[in-house]
Amino acid sequence: MRNRTREVWFVVFPGSELLDLSGPWSVLGYANEVLGWPAYAPKIVSAARGAVPTRHGVVLGGASSIEEAARNGFPNTVVIAGATPANGRSAGEMKVARWLREHSRRISRIVSICTGAFVLGEAGLLDRRSATTHWVYRDELRNRFARARVESESLFLRDGRVWTSAGITAGLDLMLAIIEEDHGHRAALTVAKSLVLYLRRSDQQAMFFDESIVPARELDSSVHILTALIQGHLAKPLPIAKLAKLAGMSTRTLARVCERDFGQTPSSVIRRMRLEQAQRMLEHTSLPLKTIATRTGVGDEGTLWRLFRRQLGIAPMEYRKRFKPSRAA
């Protein structure tokens, strides 16, 4: 049925990322405007009733406790916002996880934004399901919930009635996909245009990773050394043996370090950094694809095209069209 109002609970915790709430909430608000009737009724819910301070100081008032909200019935959709770092869950998050474990069968759609996936994991909702989260915490999610199939090549994933998204703004893409499922492609496209978004960065599109934004605590000297060495040799062939020699390691040690610190093989790390440099050049220059392919060591235009399609789900020129600032050189 497309003419009924769907109640959507946004479950937040002290320290939640405000964008995990405000972004998807706004998408639903625009959907109501586009459709011309209240297709969605969002509501702020938390483990306890009252004000909820978010990560950067904005305080959300008027949150209902999850038990209080359930007295009036269960929602169509529950959206769990990311909160505390993945190495520890708060009492409130564990309370919500227990509630979900008990009542999730009565909810049609369960969604996590960013590290909200850890709450779903604690509730057992990721068991034998494909899932994703912010790339910084992806390995922790995989280690914590061994029965989950944690994937790294998607902005968001749907497995049955459980939806998970990657970084913070991937929640926008996920919510647009939900609108498309509920109300069709045209409605979702109109909402995306209203928000100056694309419909859509595919659920199979890789997260646009940039090593420079990794929190310092996530890095050690080997990561910095390898990153600098690879970036300094991108334009030329870089066999694994040569990289190992430059880094002062055996090839076996290099493989262990790359698996430990990057979660990838050395060849995959090199390929990823070539891709990231090509992304930056497409965003910030007007160089032709042939020049970009040469300067990043990819080889030729055809190889660059295949790399973008395989890793990002988009052709290089389309990537430039979407992500290049209007005043780029």
C-alpha positions in Angstrom: 0.0 0.0 0.0 1.4 3.4 -1.0 -1.2 5.6 0.7 -0.6 4.9 4.3 1.6 6.8 6.7 4.6 4.9 7.9 5.9 5.7 11.3 9.7 5.9 11.5 11.6 5.9 14.8 15.0 7.5 14.8 16.8 5.9 17.8 19.5 8.2 19.1 21.9 8.0 22.0 24.1 10.5 23.9 27.0 11.1 21.5 25.1 10.2 18.4 26.2 11.9 15.2 23.6 14.6 14.4 23.9 14.0 10.6 22.8 10.4 11.2 19.4 11.9 12.3 19.1 15.1 10.4 20.1 13.9 7.0 17.7 10.9 6.7 15.0 12.9 8.6 15.2 15.6 6.0 15.0 13.1 3.2 11.7 11.8 4.6 10.5 15.4 5.1 11.1 16.2 1.5 9.4 13.0 0.5 6.2 14.2 2.4 6.4 17.5 0.5 6.9 15.9 -2.9 4.1 13.4 -2.4 1.8 16.0 -1.0 0.7 13.9 2.1 2.4 12.6 5.3 3.8 9.4 3.9 6.3 9.3 6.8 5.9 10.2 10.4 9.4 10.4 12.0 9.8 10.4 15.8 12.9 10.7 18.0 13.3 7.8 20.4 16.1 6.9 22.8 16.8 4.4 25.6 15.5 6.9 28.1 13.0 9.8 28.0 14.3 13.3 27.8 17.0 15.4 26.2 19.8 13.7 24.2 23.1 15.5 23.7 24.6 14.7 20.3 28.3 14.3 19.4 29.1 18.0 18.7 26.9 19.7 21.3 23.4 20.0 19.8 20.9 18.8 22.3 17.8 17.0 21.0 14.8 17.6 23.3 11.6 15.6 23.7 12.9 12.1 23.0 10.5 9.3 24.0 11.9 6.2 25.7 11.6 3.1 23.5 9.2 1.5 25.9 7.0 4.6 26.0 6.9 4.8 22.3 5.9 1.2 21.9 2.8 1.7 24.1 1.1 3.2 21.1 2.2 0.4 18.8 5.3 -0.6 16.8 6.7 1.5 13.9 7.0 0.5 10.3 10.7 1.4 10.4 13.4 1.8 13.1 16.6 3.7 12.2 19.5 3.3 14.6 21.9 6.2 14.6 25.6 5.8 15.1 27.0 6.8 18.5 29.9 5.7 20.6 33.1 4.4 19.0 32.9 0.7 18.1 35.2 -0.5 20.9 32.5 -0.1 23.5 28.7 0.1 23.6 26.9 2.3 26.1 24.3 1.1 28.5 21.6 2.8 26.4 22.7 1.1 23.2 22.7 -2.3 24.9 19.2 -1.6 26.3 18.0 -0.8 22.8 19.7 -3.9 21.4 17.9 -6.1 24.0 14.6 -4.4 23.1 15.2 -5.1 19.4 16.1 -8.7 20.1 12.8 -9.1 21.8 10.5 -7.1 19.4 12.2 -6.9 16.0 9.8 -9.4 14.5 7.1 -6.8 14.8 9.0 -4.2 12.8 8.9 -4.3 9.0 12.2 -2.5 8.4 15.3 -2.1 10.6 18.0 0.3 9.5 21.4 1.4 10.9 23.4 4.4 10.0 27.2 4.2 10.3 28.1 2.6 13.6 24.5 1.9 14.4 25.3 -1.4 12.9 26.9 -2.5 16.2 23.6 -2.2 17.9 22.0 -4.4 15.3 24.9 -6.8 15.8 24.3 -6.9 19.6 20.6 -7.6 18.8 21.5 -10.6 16.7 20.1 -9.0 13.6 23.3 -9.2 11.5 23.6 -13.0 12.0 24.0 -14.6 8.5 23.2 -11.3 6.9 25.3 -9.0 4.7 26.1 -5.7 6.4 28.3 -2.7 6.3 29.4 0.3 8.4 31.8 3.2 8.4 35.1 1.9 6.9 37.1 2.9 10.0 35.1 0.4 12.0 34.4 -2.2 9.4 37.1 -4.7 10.7 35.9 -4.2 14.2 32.3 -5.1 13.1 33.6 -8.1 11.3 35.7 -9.2 14.4 32.9 -8.6 16.9 30.1 -10.3 15.0 31.6 -13.3 13.2 28.2 -14.5 11.9 27.7 -11.3 9.9 28.9 -11.0 6.3 30.6 -7.6 6.6 31.2 -6.1 3.1 33.4 -3.2 2.2 32.3 -2.3 -1.4 28.9 -0.8 -0.7 27.5 2.5 0.5 24.5 0.7 1.9 23.2 -2.9 1.9 19.8 -4.5 2.2 19.5 -8.1 3.4 15.9 -8.9 3.9 14.3 -6.3 6.2 17.6 -5.2 7.6 19.4 -2.2 5.9 22.9 -1.0 6.9 24.8 2.0 5.6 28.5 3.0 5.6 29.7 6.4 6.4 27.5 9.1 7.8 26.2 10.6 4.5 25.5 7.2 3.0 22.4 7.3 5.1 21.0 9.8 2.6 21.5 7.3 -0.2 19.9 4.5 1.8 16.9 6.6 2.7 16.4 7.6 -1.0 16.4 3.9 -1.8 13.7 3.3 0.8 11.6 6.0 -0.7 12.0 4.4 -4.1 10.9 1.1 -2.7 7.9 2.6 -1.0 6.8 5.2 -3.5 8.6 4.5 -6.8 11.5 5.9 -8.8 9.9 9.2 -9.8 9.2 10.2 -6.2 12.8 9.3 -5.1 14.3 11.1 -8.0 12.3 14.3 -7.3 13.4 14.2 -3.6 17.0 13.7 -4.7 16.8 16.7 -7.0 15.2 18.8 -4.2 18.2 17.9 -2.0 20.7 18.4 -4.8 21.6 14.7 -4.5 22.1 12.0 -7.1 19.8 9.1 -7.4 21.7 7.2 -6.7 25.1 6.4 -5.7 24.5 2.7 -6.1 24.3 0.4 -3.1 27.2 -1.4 -4.8 29.3 1.7 -5.1 32.4 1.6 -3.0 33.0 4.1 -0.2 35.2 7.0 -1.4 38.1 6.3 0.9 40.8 8.9 1.6 43.7 7.8 3.8 44.4 11.4 4.8 41.2 11.5 6.9 41.9 8.4 9.0 42.0 9.4 12.7 45.6 9.6 13.9 44.9 6.9 16.5 44.0 4.5 13.7 47.4 4.8 12.0 50.9 3.7 12.9 54.3 4.4 11.3 54.1 1.5 8.8 50.9 2.9 7.4 52.4 6.3 6.9 55.6 4.8 5.4 53.8 2.5 2.9 51.4 5.3 2.0 54.2 7.7 1.2 56.2 5.1 -0.7 53.3 4.1 -2.9 52.1 7.6 -3.5 55.7 8.6 -4.5 55.9 5.8 -7.1 52.4 5.8 -8.5 53.4 6.9 -12.0 55.7 3.9 -12.5 55.4 0.2 -12.3 55.6 -0.9 -8.7 56.2 -4.6 -8.3 55.6 -6.0 -4.8 59.2 -7.0 -4.5 60.3 -3.4 -5.2 57.8 -2.0 -2.7 59.1 -4.4 0.0 62.7 -3.4 -0.7 61.8 0.3 -0.5 60.0 -0.3 2.8 62.9 -2.4 4.2 60.7 -5.5 4.5 60.6 -9.0 3.1 57.6 -9.6 0.7 56.1 -11.9 3.4 56.3 -9.2 6.0 54.9 -6.6 3.6 51.9 -8.9 3.0 51.3 -9.3 6.8 51.6 -5.5 7.3 49.1 -4.7 4.5 46.6 -7.3 5.8 46.9 -6.0 9.3 46.8 -2.3 8.6 44.8 -2.0 5.4 42.9 -5.3 5.4 44.1 -5.9 1.8 46.9 -7.5 -0.1 49.8 -5.2 -1.2 48.6 -5.3 -4.8 45.1 -4.2 -3.7 46.6 -1.4 -1.6 48.6 -0.1 -4.6 45.5 -0.4 -6.9 43.4 1.4 -4.4 45.8 4.3 -4.1 46.1 4.6 -7.8 42.3 4.8 -7.9 42.2 7.5 -5.1 44.8 9.6 -7.0 42.8 9.3 -10.2 39.7 10.4 -8.2 41.5 13.5 -6.9 42.7 14.3 -10.4 39.3 14.0 -11.9 37.8 16.2 -9.1 40.4 19.0 -9.2 41.9 19.1 -12.7 40.7 19.1 -16.3 43.4 16.7 -17.5 42.3 14.1 -20.1 41.8 10.5 -19.1 44.9 9.4 -21.0 47.1 11.7 -18.9 45.5 10.7 -15.6 45.9 7.0 -16.5 49.6 7.6 -17.2 50.3 9.7 -14.1 48.6 7.3 -11.8 50.3 4.2 -13.2 47.0 2.7 -14.3 48.2 2.3 -17.9 45.6 3.4 -20.4 42.1 4.8 -20.6 40.5 1.4 -21.0 42.1 0.1 -17.8 41.2 3.3 -16.0 37.6 2.9 -17.1 37.4 -0.7 -16.0 39.0 0.1 -12.6 36.3 2.8 -11.9 33.5 0.7 -13.1 34.6 -2.3 -11.0 35.5 -0.4 -7.8 33.1 2.5 -7.8 30.3 1.5 -10.2 30.7 4.6 -12.3 32.7 5.6 -15.4 35.6 8.1 -14.9 33.9 11.0 -16.9 30.7 10.5 -15.0 32.6 10.6 -11.7 34.2 13.9 -12.8 30.8 15.3 -13.8 29.3 14.5 -10.4 32.2 15.3 -8.0 34.3 18.0 -9.7 33.8 21.4 -8.0 32.4 23.9 -10.4 35.5 26.1 -10.1 38.1 23.3 -10.3 41.2 24.1 -12.3 
